[in-house]
């Protein structure tokens, strides 16, 4: 499949990289909206989806265009992202969010666009990867989880503006909501992108995945090293690694990896641990 290859894991001592940390957001003084960028049509997104084999309708392109406009406007007040250039949003946000779809479709044995699935995006922030996935897979039943109320306000606005059906934001932290009956083991697919080091991240997401469901975790160059450290946590949480694959995001040189973890056993009742213990004392 284009853009995807199997990965042979290197020993941890041969890999020199550092774990990705969660992005911090701050509130800035409101400013006037940015002037028009002078470009339309999202050509990099369109070409990139063709390279990835992802169907992209004219309706979806128009929605992505509006998404960009809303992101840039709200970013003046909420500092949602440091990436606002038209080309960079197409590659580093939109295509980077979509690059998991060919792997997910292959694992599910389903064509694109995917059928109805309950998908939860943990640490959704400005909506990545959840909303791009929804725009190209309209049948998804999407839940966007984030612990910051200002980001939830942006997501609520975006859902209304883009008229997204079967899409809802949830305010809360995964380590808390993962212990509630409303969310624990309720989702077919749980995604997370740039949220925490992998040994911590799997404790956040795997309790939320139903038996037989998948965690789809987006990681950067540190993924192989992080995977070596996270193997115990994956097993304890009831997971089994399906695939750790390097992926090529069109028009990006940076290394990206997608980790697919299948939920094969119930997560023990004591997980996820509260009070930040997953981050302070990861199961390595």
N, C-alpha and C positions, 0 to 999 in steps of 0.2 A: 504494500500500500504506500502511495506516495508520501514522503515526508516522515516515515516511521520505520525504525529498524530495531531489531532485538539488541539487547545489551548484555555483554559479558561483564560481570561485576569484578572490579579490580580490588585487591586487598586494600584495606583502609590506609595502611601506611604508605601506599603508593599514590595516594590522592591528596593533594594539598588544596583545601578550600575551607571556607567557613560557612556555618549555617546561615540561612536567610532569616532575618529578624522581621517581626511585624512592623508595618509602617505606622508611624505616629502622625496624627492629623491635628492641626491647630486651627483656631478661628482667626480670621483676618478681618481688617476693616473693610466694609463693603465698598466696592468701586463700581464705576460705570461698566456696562457690558463691553466686551471686546469688540472692535470693529470686525466687519465681515472678513473672513480669511481669503476670499477671492477664488476659492476652489469649490467644486461640487462634484458629486458622483462617486466619491470614495474609490478612486481607481485602484489603489493598492489593496483595499479590502476585496474588491471584485476579483482582481487577478489572483490574490492570495487564496481565496475560496476555490477558484478554479484549480489551482495547484493542489489544494488539499482534497479535492473531490467533494466539496460541500456545496449542495444546491443553495443558490442565493436568489430570491425573487426580487422583483422591482419594489415590491412593498417592503421587504426587509431592508433593502438599501436605503429607502426613504426614512425608515425608522432609525437606522444607524446614523443617518445624517442629522436627524433631530436629536438623537442621543448625544452626538458630539456637541451640538449647539447648547443643549441644556447643561452638559458637563462643564463646558467652558464658562458659561454664565454663572452657574452656582459656585464654581471654583473660586470666583472672585471673593466670595463671602466665607466659604468653608474650607478652602485649601484641600480639596478632596484628592488631588493628585499633582505631582510636579510635571506631569506629561500633558501638555495641552496643544502642541503643534499638530496641525492637521495630519501630516504624514505619520507622525509618531503615534498618535492615538490609534490610527488604523492598524499599525503593526504591533506596537508594544502593549496595547490594550485589547483591541478587537480581535485581531488574528491570534494573539497570544492566548486569548480566552478560548478560541475555537479549535486550537490545535489538538485538543484531546478527543474531539468528536470521531475521527476515523478509528482511533484505538477503541473507543467505547463501543462504536457500532460493530467493530470486528468481534469484540468480546461477547456482545449480546447476540451476535448473529442476525443483526437487523440492518436493513438498508437505511440510508439517510434520505429525508429527515427521520429521526427516531420516532417510534410510537409513543403513546402516553406513558410517562414515567413520573413518579414522585421524586423530584430533585430538590435537595437542600444545598444552598451555598452558604458555607460557614465563613464568617468574617467578610461579608459581601462588600463592605465599604461603599465605593461608588458604583457597585453593581457588577464587578468583574469576578469570576467569569459568568455568573448566572444569567444576566440579562442578554449578553451576546448569544449564549446558548439558547435562550428562549426565542430570540428573534429569528434564528434559523431552524428552530425546532418548536413550532407553535403549540404542539400537543403536550409539551411538558407542563406538569403541575409544579410550579416553582415557588419555593419559599426562600426568602433572603434574610439571613440571620446576621445581626450585628449588635455589638454592645454599646454603640454610641448613638444617642438619640438624634443628633444633628444629621448623621448619615441616614438614619431611618427616615427622617423628614425628606431628604433628597430622593430616596428610593420611592417613597409614597408619591411624591410629585412626578417622578419619572413614570411610574406605573400608570398614573392617571393620564399623563401627557401622551404616552405611547399607546394608551388604551390596551394594555396587556391583560388578557383574560387569565384566569387560574394562576394568578401571581400575587403573593402577599409578603410584606415585610414582617419580621418578628424581632422585637427589641429584647436582647438578652445575650448572655455568654454561653458558649457551647458547654462548658463544664457545669453550668447550672441547669440549662434546659435539657441536657442529655440525661438528667436524672428524673425528668418528668414523663408521665405516661403519654402526654400529647406529642412528644418528640422522640422519645427513646425507641430505637428499633422501628421507626415508622417510614423510612425513606428507601426507595430503590437505589438511588444514587446520591452520594454526598460529595460535594466538591469543596476544595479549599486552595487558595492561591496566595502565596506570600504571607502566610499567617504566623507560622512558628517553625522551629526546627522539627524534623520529622518525628523524633521520639516523643516529643510533646504533642505534636499535631495528631498522631493516631489516637491518642487518649481523648482528644477533643471530638474526633469525627466518628470513629468506629462504633461507639455506643449508640449513635444516631442511625446507623445503617441497619436495615432489616436483615434477617438471615437469608443468605443467597444474594444479597445486594452488594453494591460496589462502592468503595471510596475511590475517588479520582483526585489525585493530589498533584498539583503543579509545583515543580521545583526548578531551581537554577543549577549552576555548575556544581554546587556542593552535594547534589543528590546522591551520588554513589557512596560518598563517605557517610552521609546522614543515614542512608539505608542500612549500612553495616551496624550503626549504633542503634537503629530502631527495630531490629529483628525481634528482640525479646518483647518489646511493647506491642508489636503487631500480633504476636502469638498470644500474649496475655489478654488482649482485647478481643480475641476471637477471630482474628483475621488470618488470611493466607495470601501471600504475595502472588499475584497473577503475572504481573509484568512490570519491570522498570525499564522504560524505553527512552532513548534519546529521540527527540522530535525536532524537526526543522520548522521554525516559524518563517514563512515567506518574508523576504526582505530584511531579516534579522540575522546578524552573525553570532549573537550570544547563544551559548549552549542552554538548552531547555530539556527537561525530563518530565515525563508523566509516569507516576506510580499508580498502578491499579491494584487494589487490595480487596479480596472477596471476603465477605463475612460468612464464616463457616460454623461459628459457635457463638452462643450468647455471651455478651460481655459480663464478667462477674459484677455482682451488685454494688461492690464498693467503688466502681469506676463509672464515670470520671471523678477523680478526686477534686474537691473544692479548694478554696483559699490559695489558688495559684500553685498547688503542689505539682501539677503536671509539668509546669515550667521550672519550678525550683528543684524538684527531685524527679527528673524523667526516669522511666524504666529502661535503663541501658544496661 
